[in-house]
Amino acid sequence: MDVVVGVARVDVYTLADLLGHEDPAFTLRRYVHRVQGAAEKARKAIGKRYRLAA
């Protein structure tokens, strides 16, 4: 399911609605898993954003 959210760029609220879940937090707890290398990718994106803002 994390592939749907990540690759297709579907927000968790839409995904929860499509799956019939009242609470998007349930969808996250049930289907979303850690992605290897994601922390480094996030650090780079945040760093880039701060450099652009400075």
Number of C-alpha atoms within 10 A of each C-alpha: 13 16 13 13 14 10 9 9 10 13 12 18 16 13 17 17 13 9 11 11 14 11 12 18 12 12 19 16 9 10 10 15 11 8 9 8 8 10 11 10 11 11 11 12 12 12 12 11 11 10 9 8 7 5
